[in-house]
């Protein structure tokens, strides 16, 4: 009798344990998008694996994010470039670019900055930004400084200094079709106003403004001016 009772208790515990395991929902994958920007055309694409043997190709662009991706189960996204194999019929060689560890939460915006110096060497930086609607709500703009100069930004009534690759979110009034944006760059210990104009605004949106050095040309091999690249987030908040 005692053996039977112990058997029933043990069986009940096992069943309760199994029910508890089954009742636990599967963890929600952490979502992220990527913005890959460079200071020169012709930078090779960057890849990352979101699952085994499932690489995603990320091409440098200044005007859009990638589609939403799911972070691997180990919470780490590894970025790399591929080089031809040194041996015939060999597999391509992976050259690491950087990595990002994404904690629970999000969604995130992972920015890949590639700057090619005069010697032809690529210098890569990876930054992770909270891209949730609470961190970056509508009627606010995220400004990313991709100029290699220190920049002072004033958007609407807020001001902030940004070093290379730094970002800041600026609120602005949502009752106008534009927002005033001023940017000065630090050159030789002196601030110089390089941008002073109104940026068009889409109602109830959240733009991203990227400060970029004007690319050199034949007429101006060392330009001091900047350009502003605007990305409109096409996503919308989901209802609770």
C-alpha positions in Angstrom: 0.0 0.0 0.0 2.8 2.4 0.9 4.6 1.6 -2.3 1.4 2.3 -4.3 0.9 5.7 -2.6 4.5 6.7 -3.2 4.1 5.6 -6.9 1.0 7.7 -7.3 2.6 10.7 -5.7 5.7 10.4 -7.9 3.5 10.0 -11.0 1.4 13.0 -10.1 4.6 15.1 -9.6 5.9 14.1 -12.9 2.6 14.9 -14.6 2.5 18.3 -12.9 6.0 19.0 -14.0 5.3 18.1 -17.6 2.1 20.2 -17.6 4.1 23.1 -16.2 6.8 22.8 -18.9 4.2 22.6 -21.6 2.4 25.6 -20.3 5.4 27.9 -20.5 5.3 30.0 -23.7 8.2 29.9 -26.1 10.5 32.9 -25.6 9.7 35.8 -28.1 12.7 36.3 -30.4 14.4 39.7 -30.0 13.9 41.7 -33.2 16.3 44.1 -34.8 17.0 46.0 -38.0 20.3 47.1 -39.4 21.6 50.3 -40.9 24.9 50.0 -42.7 26.5 53.2 -43.8 30.0 54.0 -45.2 32.0 57.0 -46.3 32.7 55.6 -49.7 30.9 53.7 -52.5 32.1 50.2 -53.3 32.3 49.0 -49.7 31.6 45.2 -49.8 28.4 43.9 -48.3 28.3 42.7 -44.7 26.7 39.4 -43.7 25.2 38.0 -40.5 23.7 34.6 -39.6 20.3 34.7 -38.0 20.2 30.9 -38.0 22.5 28.1 -39.0 23.3 28.3 -42.7 21.0 31.2 -43.1 23.1 34.3 -43.8 21.5 37.7 -44.4 23.3 40.1 -46.8 23.4 43.7 -45.7 24.4 46.3 -48.3 25.7 49.7 -47.3 23.0 52.3 -47.8 22.2 55.7 -46.4 18.5 55.8 -46.9 16.8 52.7 -45.4 16.9 50.1 -42.7 16.9 46.3 -43.4 13.7 44.3 -42.9 13.1 43.2 -39.3 15.3 40.3 -38.3 15.3 37.8 -35.4 18.3 37.6 -33.1 19.9 34.1 -32.8 19.0 32.2 -29.6 22.4 33.0 -28.0 21.5 36.8 -28.2 24.6 37.6 -30.2 24.6 38.8 -33.8 28.0 38.4 -35.5 28.8 40.5 -38.6 31.4 39.5 -41.2 32.5 39.9 -44.8 33.4 37.0 -47.1 36.7 36.7 -49.0 37.5 34.1 -51.7 39.0 30.9 -50.5 42.8 30.7 -50.9 42.4 27.1 -52.1 40.6 26.0 -55.2 36.9 25.0 -54.5 37.4 26.0 -50.9 34.7 27.7 -48.8 34.8 31.5 -48.6 36.9 32.9 -45.7 34.9 34.9 -43.1 36.5 38.2 -42.0 34.9 39.5 -38.8 33.5 43.0 -38.8 32.0 43.2 -35.3 29.2 41.8 -33.1 26.2 43.0 -31.1 24.7 41.4 -28.0 21.0 42.1 -27.9 19.3 41.8 -24.5 15.7 41.1 -23.9 13.4 43.9 -25.1 13.8 45.9 -28.2 13.3 46.0 -31.1 16.8 47.4 -31.7 18.5 49.3 -34.5 22.0 48.0 -35.1 24.2 50.6 -36.9 27.3 49.5 -38.8 29.7 52.3 -39.5 32.5 51.6 -42.1 35.1 54.3 -42.7 37.8 53.6 -45.3 41.0 55.6 -44.6 43.5 56.9 -47.1 45.5 53.6 -46.9 42.4 51.6 -48.0 41.8 50.1 -44.6 38.2 49.6 -43.4 37.5 50.7 -39.9 34.3 49.3 -38.6 32.1 50.2 -35.6 28.9 48.6 -34.4 26.4 50.5 -32.3 23.1 49.2 -30.8 20.3 51.7 -30.4 16.9 51.1 -28.7 14.4 51.4 -31.5 11.3 50.8 -29.5 8.4 53.2 -29.7 8.9 54.2 -26.1 12.5 55.1 -26.7 11.8 56.8 -30.0 8.2 57.9 -30.1 6.3 59.6 -32.8 7.0 63.3 -33.3 10.6 62.9 -32.4 13.7 62.5 -34.6 16.8 60.5 -34.0 20.0 62.3 -35.2 23.1 60.2 -35.9 26.4 61.9 -36.5 28.3 60.2 -39.3 30.6 63.2 -39.8 34.1 62.6 -38.5 33.9 66.1 -37.0 32.3 66.8 -33.7 28.8 68.3 -34.4 26.5 70.5 -32.4 22.9 69.9 -33.3 19.8 72.0 -32.5 16.5 70.6 -33.5 13.3 72.5 -32.6 14.1 73.7 -29.0 16.6 71.0 -28.0 20.4 71.0 -28.5 23.1 68.4 -28.2 26.7 67.8 -29.1 27.4 64.6 -30.9 30.8 62.9 -31.6 31.3 60.5 -34.5 28.7 57.7 -34.5 26.8 59.2 -31.5 23.0 59.5 -31.7 20.4 61.5 -29.8 16.6 61.7 -29.9 15.0 65.2 -30.2 11.3 65.9 -29.6 9.6 68.3 -31.9 6.1 69.8 -32.1 3.7 67.6 -34.1 1.5 70.4 -35.4 3.7 71.6 -38.2 4.8 70.1 -41.5 8.5 70.9 -40.8 11.1 71.2 -38.1 14.0 73.6 -37.9 17.4 71.9 -37.9 20.8 73.6 -37.3 24.2 71.9 -37.3 27.6 73.3 -36.6 30.8 71.3 -36.9 34.0 71.8 -34.9 37.0 72.6 -37.1 40.4 73.7 -35.6 38.8 74.6 -32.3 36.1 76.8 -33.9 32.4 76.0 -34.5 31.1 76.7 -38.0 27.5 76.6 -39.0 27.1 74.0 -41.8 23.3 73.4 -41.9 20.4 75.8 -41.1 17.2 74.8 -42.8 13.8 73.4 -42.3 13.3 69.6 -42.6 9.9 68.4 -43.9 8.0 66.2 -41.4 5.5 63.5 -42.0 2.7 63.7 -39.4 2.8 61.1 -36.6 6.1 59.7 -37.8 9.6 59.3 -36.3 12.4 60.2 -38.8 16.1 59.5 -38.5 18.5 62.2 -39.7 22.0 61.2 -40.5 24.7 63.9 -40.6 27.2 63.0 -43.4 30.3 64.7 -44.7 29.8 65.9 -48.3 31.7 63.4 -50.5 34.8 64.8 -52.2 34.7 65.7 -55.9 37.0 66.8 -58.6 35.9 70.4 -58.1 36.1 70.2 -54.3 38.5 67.4 -53.1 38.2 68.5 -49.4 34.7 69.7 -48.8 33.7 71.2 -45.4 30.0 71.1 -46.0 27.7 68.4 -44.7 24.5 66.7 -46.1 21.5 65.4 -44.2 20.1 62.0 -45.1 16.6 61.3 -43.9 15.1 57.9 -43.2 11.3 57.6 -42.5 10.4 54.6 -40.4 7.6 52.8 -42.2 6.6 50.7 -39.2 3.7 51.6 -36.9 3.1 50.8 -33.2 1.1 47.6 -32.6 -2.0 47.7 -30.4 -1.7 46.2 -27.0 
